[in-house]
Amino acid sequence: MNSVGIDISKGRSTVAVMRPFGEVVISPFEVRHTDSELSELARQLKSLDGETRVVMEATGNYHAPVAKLLHDAGLYVSVVNAKLVHGYGNNDLRRVKTDRKDAVKLANYGLDRWLTLPRYVPEENARLLLKSCYRQYRQSSKVQTVLKNNLISLLDTAFPNANRLFNSPARADGSEKWVDFAAEFWHCECVCKRSEKAFVNKYQRWCRKHGYYYSEDKAHAIYHEASEHIIVTASLYISIKIYFFTPNGDRIDCSILLFVIVFSHRTSKTTKGFCCSIRAFV
């Protein structure tokens, strides 16, 4: 029996073929993930005497083309979890890790688990697409959480608890009232630098513009909330217009709001300096 260990990397793999009692059938060698080289590998493995089984680790998307081509060529392919192989055969005090040694390790793992190696079965296209969509959804959710936490952290220096002023659920398009509010009133000074009556009128116009329910009591509560905070930061506001042109000549306007928070800190016992933190929202 021939156990083929394939250590998968991006764009290339290292292959080793072993038999029981440490017999090396084919010394470790590299193949690129091209149709010609993988097809030649499949032909070479099928020409070996005896039963042949191929073992590789599940490595994201890198192993998929190798496993599918070898499977379609009629070889027994087993894709195993990397955690199952990680601690296998680590009896050497010197933990030297190379692609060649990993390929031999996988081949020996295949010999020891010969009867229990699970056979690789290609997934249906619909399942692959669903898994890809789910991964993209999880990634976008993580990015959204990071950006939201970053905005809250920024507001803590300019308008603390601005994210707790409203409890309205997110809209169907994903927009949230407190985020839209922070884009307009991003600093306490944006609220309390004017009179209470002037802010109430401005808040009413803002609610009408963005399609939010207006409550005069809420406007007064926001004004008093902003007036109670002690803000040690000065603020600057910069608006930048950038124009992009498509290949068809259409112009796309992009507004970038730069919120510049300037705060003082002591750099020595006798002097003071200033730090500047810039955040941009597109």
N, C-alpha and C positions, 0 to 999 in steps of 0.2 A: 504494500500500500504506500502511496505517495501523499504526503501532507505538504501543501503549498501555503506558505505564509507570505502575505502581501502587506507591507507597511505602506499605508496610503499617505501621500502628501499632496499639496496643491500642484496639479499639472504633471506629477510623476509619482512613481511608486517603486519600492524595492521588493524584489521577489526572491524567495529562498525555497528550495524543495528538499525535504528531509524524509528519511525512512526510519523505522525503528532501530534502536541501539545506536543512535547518533550518526547513521550513515548519511552523508551529504550527496544527494543526487545531482543537484545543480547549485553551484556556489551563488551567493547573493549577487544580483545584478539589477540594474535600473531599467525601467520602461517608461516612456512618456504616455500620457493619456491621449493618444491619437488613435484613429481607427486602424491604421496600418500596423502600428506596434502592438496594440492590444490584440488584434486579430492574429498576429504572428505568435504572441504569447499563448493564446488559446490553442493554436495549432501545435505548438511545442508541448504544452501540457497534455493534450489528448494523445500525443504520440508515445507517452511514457508507458512502460509496462506496469500492469496492475491497476487497481482502483486508485483514482486521484480525487482528493478533496481539497478545496481552496478555503482558507480561513483569512478573514480580514476584520479590522475593527470598524465599527460605525463611526464615521468622522464627518458628520454633517452631510453636506452635499458632495464632498470630494470622492467618496467611495462609490457613489451611485452609478456613474458610467462604467466603471470597472466591473462591478458586480453584475450589472445588466448584460454587458457584452459577453462575459464568461458564462453566465447562466444561459443566454440565448445560444451559445456555442455548444451546449449540452454538458457542461461541467457541473459537478456538485459544489455549490458555493454556500458558505456559511458566514454571515455577518454577525459578529458577536459584540456585546457591550464592552467598551474599553475598560470598565471597572472590573470585569471578570478576568481580564488578562493582566491588569496592572501589577498585581502582587504575585503573578505566577513565575516560578523559577528564580526568584530573587534570593539565591543562596550565596551569592558572591559578595564579599565585603566591599569590593570596588563596584559601585553602581555606575558603570559606563553605559551611556545611552547613545546608540547610533542607529541609523535606519537599518543597517545590515544586521545588527544584533536583534533589533526588534522584529525583523522579518523571520529570523531563525527562531526567535521566541514564539512567534505566532505559529510557525510550522510545528514546533514541539508541542505547543498547546493543542493543536489539532490532532496529533498522535495520541496524546493522553485522553482526549475527550472524543475520540473517533466515533464511538457508538452513540454519543448524545449530542453531536453537533447539529444545531437546528438548520434546516435547509432554507436558503434565501428564496423568497417568493416576491417577484416584482409587484409593486403596488399599482393599483389602477390609476389612470390619469385623473379621474375625479377626486380621488383621495389625496393625490399629490397636490392638486390645486387647492383643495381645502386646507391642507397642512400649511401650504405656503401663505395662503390668506390669513390663517390664524397666527402664524409667526409675524407677519407684517402688522396685524392688529395689536399683538402684544408689544411689539417694538414701538408702535405709534403711541400706545397707552403709556409706556414708560417715559417716552419723550415728553408727552403732555404733562405727566406728573412732575417731571424735573422742571419744566418751564413754569408750571404753576407755583411750585415751591420757591423757585427763584424770584418770581414776581412778588410773592408774599414776603420773602426775605428783604427785598428792596423796599417794599412799602412799609416795613417795620421801622425804617429809618426816616420815612417821610410822612406816612399816614398810617400809624399803627391801627390794627384791627379793621382796616378798610375791607378786608375780605369777609368780615363778620357783620357788615352793615345790612346785608340782605340775605334772605333764605330762599329766594326764588330758585326753582329748579332750572337746570340748563335747558335751553331751547333745542328744537330739533336739529338746528344747524350747528349745535355745540357751543354757541355763545352763552356767556353767563353775565348776569346783571352787574355783579361786583367788578368783573374784569372790564366791562364797558365803562363803568363808573370810574374806575382807576385810570383809564386812558384819558378821561376828561379832567377829573379831579384827583390827580396823582399825588398832591401834597396838601397838607393841612392849610397852607396859605392860599391854595386855590379856592378854599371854602370860606375861611374866616377873615381873609384880607378885605372882603367886601361886607356890607351890612347884612344883617340876617334877612331882611326883606328882599334885598337884591339877590341873595343866594337862592331864596325860595323861588323867586321868579325864574332864575336861570335853571334851577333844578327842574321846574315844571316844563320849561322849553326842551330841556335835555330828554326828559321822559317822553314827551310828545315826538321828538325827533327819532328816538330809537324804539318807539312803540311799547314802552313800559308803563305799567299802572302808576299813576301819580297819587301821592298822599301828602297833604300839607303837613300833617303831624310827623311823617317820616322825614320831611325836609328840615323841620325844626330840630328833630332828634339828631340828624347828621350834623347840623351846624353846631349844636351844643357839644357833640362828640368831638368834633374837630377843634373846638375852642378849648377843650379841657386838656388836650395833649400838650406836653412840653417837648418841643422839637428843637434839638440843638444843631440841626443841619440847615445850612443855607441851600438854596436850590436855584438852578438855572434850567432853562428849557430851550431846546434848539429843535427846529423843524427843518428837515431837509427833503427836498423834492428830487427824485431821481426818475428819469425817463428811459424806458426800454423800448426798442423798436424790433418788431417781429420781422421775419424774412419778407412778409407781404407789405411791410411799410407801416403797419398799424402801431400806434404808440400806446404804451402801457405806463400809467402813472403809478409810482410807488412812493408813499410817504413814510419816512423814517423819523420817529420821535426819539430824541436823545434826552434822557433825563440825567442831568449831571448833578450828583450829590457831592457837595463839598463840605468836609467836616474838619475841624481842627483837632490836632493831637499833640501832645507834648513830646518833642524829640530830644530834649535835654532838660536840665534843671533850670536853665535860664532862657531858653528859646522855645518858640512854638513854630510848627510847620503845618502844612496842609496836605491832605490826601484827596484825591479826586477819583470817584468811582463812576463809570459811565455805563449805562444800560441802554440798549436800543430795542425798540419794538417796531416791527414792520406791519 
